[in-house]
């Protein structure tokens, strides 16, 4: 979400309300943008913001906005440097391990030899 700067604002607070009505002050920022990375796919959240001045006086909350978290695909490029000397490793593959099943159900969960890097 983004908003216009307020002249005397020191910072901004973002309030989030989830689909169950749970409300919390979710973030404080000095920027005029906020990205919520802690959402669940398919869940709907409602946000509102307010400004704070240098004495921490708070404005009223803005009008709420509602959004549903959607899955998006991203491309990740990793540059790997293999330590030298590796005379016996020439032509061998480098593998990646992690909670890869979260990215694609067909990938393994933390199998050091499960996914070769290309």
C-alpha angles and dihedrals in degrees: 000000000000136000143181118273118257114226100235098028118132094183143341133237123212120208120202127196116190127209091271093057094254108152129196142156094255105184145000117210140165091212125087092233134065132187119196107213095172100077132120120236112259094013120125121225133185121212136190132174138209135185130239125205125213090274089053093247106158128219122219115277118268122246108288123255123202128210137172118222112241130193114253130186120230132184118231121197117195122189110205125195115198113212117247142265095047102146091149092048099058109125094015123124130248116224133204124216132188142097090319093152086075088065097045127359089225093064124086128252110242100331107154091205098037105093124035116209115238 
